[in-house]
């Protein structure tokens, strides 16, 4: 196809959804362009191998940040998925919708129609929850979601939940349903033992449609414009330059780094950024690439007193056993991301929704999947989920091969620094409860000596890493918002027949991992693009602590730990 009704750039979480939904109409022709190649690989399909595709150049764009001033000028990795499925083919497979207030906040900040009731039916439409549909969950959607091995294979998972309850926090039966706040089992995009990427869930079942063409190995240079109307895109493949034209619309789903930089290379963006990169200004739009947000996390690590952690399964013969079982049966330790218990808590009284997230791992690992130290251990990945720091993405030139400057400005506000201090202190208190006594050995990181504010600040600056959730760089906003790039229908302001539909469209980052809300956004946006009647909003109650204004948690800790913040329980 040299032309189509819709040209979609990027076969990630959003692009795969859009290609599948828009091509449901056999009269509609869709072209989907992807810079990477196939996702057919065992390390992509096997959940336990989650660290491998992220560290493989074939599947990762390999972006890095500029020196981060709030992190002692450290340069952090910013991996983004390259290939079919995009980042859903290299992520940790954690399924978190976010709190209802996150979505309602979108609307209150100018994204008309984007509220929890309007979005809930699209969460349901996307999902096939292994326990079946209910008022919150979907039971027949493309995206398989489960709870791994349901915490059966290691007692540390339940011990973490029990410790949280002993610390005064509630338990939750379903953090993606009625109650996010609390401690409970974690959900993951794993279907029948394999990674449920957007490519596998949405694209694989429809690849034989005659009205859908997927072209991999394409490097999109720019959007083709006729005045202020998008007509197609120019891309390179195998050393040749091609154009593909869109009769109806061009849709950018290249992600929170790719979509704003593609707009900028097309002459749409802040004049200052474009001029410094040598790109003629076609349509000034100041917000393109601005409002960049992300989650950070640290590994809170302890030695484990019992020889039950995953550290014993990192030897080659153990990995071979796990791999063979997975190949034969698609179950066991090979069929999980190992994050099978989790928590969402509030950092302080006076906020109604959680802003700190925990992933619990019954092992002590480095970011590359290797053991953090000799012997057995366990860790929690933890970090505040509502940062106030804002960054930006800016092209350096018109060359798509040159990576943009990415600056998050991590932890550059006093509020963010205060959130991290609370985060460290609450975590130490939780892990100090009696439920962990049987397992808890020496605190390795941060280390028991790290107690004072300045010590915590320094340790966080030197040890924090991205949770790999860049977002919000082409935000939906109100007509009177000069920073808004998109209207409520995801259309680029001032440009006809051009939309951006991916996590860059978020007005603000959600409380949790981003794959689930990105897929939801694409599901709803697909109906907007196709001109279909939107699904009826679903009014469903969501739990909020009735005394959230007065207390940080619903109970008191059985064992307060010295050094925790006082007067905020």
TALIN-V317878 format. One record per residue. RES is the residue in three letters. OMEGA is omega in whole degrees, -180 to 180 (none if undefined). Layout:
RES OMEGA
RES OMEGA
This chain:
UNK 172
UNK 174
UNK -177
UNK 173
UNK -180
UNK 172
UNK -178
UNK 180
UNK 178
UNK -179
UNK 176
UNK -175
UNK -179
UNK -176
UNK 178
UNK 177
UNK -178
UNK -180
UNK 180
UNK -176
UNK -178
UNK -180
UNK 174
UNK 176
UNK -176
UNK 179
UNK -177
UNK 178
UNK -175
UNK 171
UNK 178
UNK -178
UNK 179
UNK -178
UNK -179
UNK -177
UNK -177
UNK 173
UNK -179
UNK -179
UNK 178
UNK -178
UNK 173
UNK -175
UNK -175
UNK -176
UNK -177
UNK -180
UNK -169
UNK -179
UNK -173
UNK 180
UNK 178
UNK 179
UNK 178
UNK -174
UNK -180
UNK -174
UNK -172
UNK 177
UNK 177
UNK 177
UNK 172
UNK 175
UNK 164
UNK 175
UNK -175
UNK -175
UNK 179
UNK -179
UNK -180
UNK 178
UNK 174
UNK 173
UNK -177
UNK 172
UNK 175
UNK -176
UNK 175
UNK -175
UNK 179
UNK -176
UNK -179
UNK -175
UNK 179
UNK -178
UNK 175
UNK 177
UNK 179
UNK -175
UNK -180
UNK 176
UNK 179
UNK -177
UNK 179
UNK 179
UNK -170
UNK 179
UNK 177
UNK -180
UNK 177
UNK -178
UNK 177
UNK 176
UNK 176
UNK -178
UNK -179
UNK 177
UNK 172
UNK 179
UNK -174
UNK 178
UNK -180
UNK 177
UNK -173
UNK -178
UNK 180
UNK -176
UNK -177
UNK 179
UNK 178
UNK 168
UNK -180
UNK -178
UNK -177
UNK -161
UNK 165
UNK -178
UNK -170
UNK 177
UNK 177
UNK -176
UNK 170
UNK -176
UNK -176
UNK -170
UNK 176
UNK -176
UNK -174
UNK 180
UNK -178
UNK -170
UNK 178
UNK -180
UNK 180
UNK 178
UNK 178
UNK 178
UNK 176
UNK 176
UNK -175
UNK -168
UNK 178
UNK -179
UNK -179
UNK 180
UNK -178
UNK 178
UNK 178
UNK 178
UNK 179
UNK 178
UNK 178
UNK 179
UNK 176
UNK 178
UNK 175
UNK 179
UNK 179
UNK 166
UNK 176
UNK 179
UNK -178
UNK -179
UNK 174
UNK -180
UNK -175
UNK -171
UNK 174
UNK -173
UNK 176
UNK -176
UNK -180
UNK -180
UNK -178
UNK -178
UNK -176
UNK 178
UNK 177
UNK -176
UNK -178
UNK 174
UNK -178
UNK 176
UNK 176
UNK 176
UNK 177
UNK 178
UNK -179
UNK -175
UNK -172
UNK -171
UNK -177
UNK -178
UNK -174
UNK -175
UNK -179
UNK 177
UNK -178
UNK -179
UNK 179
UNK 176
UNK 177
UNK -179
UNK 179
UNK 179
UNK -178
UNK 175
UNK -176
UNK -180
UNK -174
UNK 170
UNK 176
UNK -176
UNK 169
UNK -171
UNK 178
UNK 177
UNK 177
UNK -177
UNK -179
UNK 177
UNK 174
UNK -180
UNK 177
UNK 175
UNK 179
UNK 177
UNK 179
UNK -180
UNK -179
UNK 170
UNK 172
UNK -171
UNK -178
UNK 178
UNK -178
UNK -175
UNK 165
UNK -179
UNK 177
UNK 176
UNK -175
UNK 176
UNK -172
UNK 170
UNK -175
UNK -176
UNK 179
UNK 180
UNK 176
UNK 173
UNK -179
UNK 179
UNK 179
UNK 179
UNK -180
UNK -179
UNK 180
UNK 180
UNK -180
UNK 179
UNK -177
UNK -178
UNK 179
UNK 179
UNK 180
UNK -180
UNK 178
UNK 179
UNK 177
UNK -180
UNK 180
UNK 180
UNK -166
UNK -173
UNK -177
UNK -179
UNK 179
UNK 173
UNK -178
UNK -179
UNK -178
UNK 171
UNK 172
UNK 177
UNK 170
UNK 174
UNK 176
UNK -166
UNK 176
UNK 165
UNK 180
UNK -175
UNK 178
UNK -175
UNK -173
UNK -174
UNK 179
UNK -179
UNK 179
UNK -178
UNK -178
UNK 177
UNK -171
UNK -178
UNK 177
UNK 176
UNK 178
UNK 178
UNK -180
UNK -179
UNK 180
UNK 178
UNK 180
UNK 180
UNK -177
UNK -169
UNK -177
UNK 178
UNK 180
UNK -177
UNK 177
UNK -173
UNK -180
UNK 172
UNK 177
UNK 174
UNK -171
UNK 168
UNK -170
UNK 176
UNK 172
UNK -179
UNK 175
UNK -177
UNK -174
UNK 171
UNK 177
UNK 172
UNK -169
UNK -177
UNK -180
UNK 176
UNK 174
UNK -177
UNK 176
UNK 164
UNK 179
UNK 180
UNK 180
UNK 179
UNK 177
UNK -170
UNK 169
UNK -180
UNK 179
UNK 177
UNK 178
UNK -180
UNK -180
UNK 179
UNK 179
UNK 180
UNK -177
UNK 179
UNK 174
UNK -178
UNK 167
UNK 170
UNK -174
UNK 176
UNK 173
UNK -175
UNK -179
UNK -179
UNK 175
UNK 176
UNK -179
UNK 179
UNK 180
UNK 177
UNK -177
UNK 176
UNK 176
UNK 180
UNK 178
UNK -177
UNK -179
UNK 179
UNK 179
UNK -179
UNK 179
UNK 169
UNK 179
UNK -180
UNK -179
UNK -173
UNK -179
UNK 171
UNK 178
UNK 175
UNK 179
UNK 177
UNK -180
UNK 178
UNK 179
UNK 178
UNK -180
UNK 177
UNK 177
UNK -179
UNK 180
UNK -177
UNK 177
UNK -179
UNK 178
UNK 178
UNK 180
UNK -177
UNK 176
UNK -180
UNK -173
UNK -180
UNK -179
UNK -174
UNK -178
UNK -172
UNK -168
UNK 172
UNK -177
UNK 173
UNK -178
UNK -179
UNK 6
UNK -172
UNK -173
UNK -179
UNK -178
UNK -175
UNK -176
UNK -178
UNK -177
UNK 177
UNK 178
UNK -180
UNK -178
UNK -179
UNK 179
UNK -179
UNK -174
UNK -173
UNK -177
UNK 177
UNK 177
UNK 169
UNK 175
UNK 179
UNK 178
UNK -174
UNK 164
UNK -174
UNK 173
UNK -163
UNK 168
UNK 179
UNK -177
UNK -179
UNK -177
UNK 179
UNK -177
UNK 179
UNK -178
UNK 178
UNK -174
UNK 170
UNK -175
UNK 177
UNK 179
UNK 177
UNK 179
UNK -176
UNK 178
UNK 180
UNK 178
UNK 172
UNK 179
UNK 177
UNK 170
UNK -177
UNK 176
UNK -176
UNK 175
UNK -179
UNK -180
UNK 172
UNK 179
UNK -175
UNK -180
UNK -178
UNK -179
UNK 178
UNK -165
UNK -175
UNK -178
UNK 179
UNK 177
UNK 178
UNK 177
UNK -180
UNK 180
UNK 177
UNK -179
UNK 180
UNK 178
UNK 176
UNK 177
UNK -180
UNK -177
UNK -179
UNK 180
UNK 173
UNK -179
UNK 177
UNK -180
UNK 177
UNK 179
UNK 177
UNK -179
UNK -178
UNK 177
UNK -175
UNK 171
UNK 178
UNK -177
UNK 179
UNK -175
UNK 180
UNK -174
UNK -173
UNK -180
UNK -180
UNK -172
UNK 179
UNK 177
UNK 179
UNK 174
UNK -176
UNK 176
UNK -177
UNK 178
UNK 180
UNK 176
UNK 180
UNK -176
UNK 174
UNK -178
UNK 178
UNK none
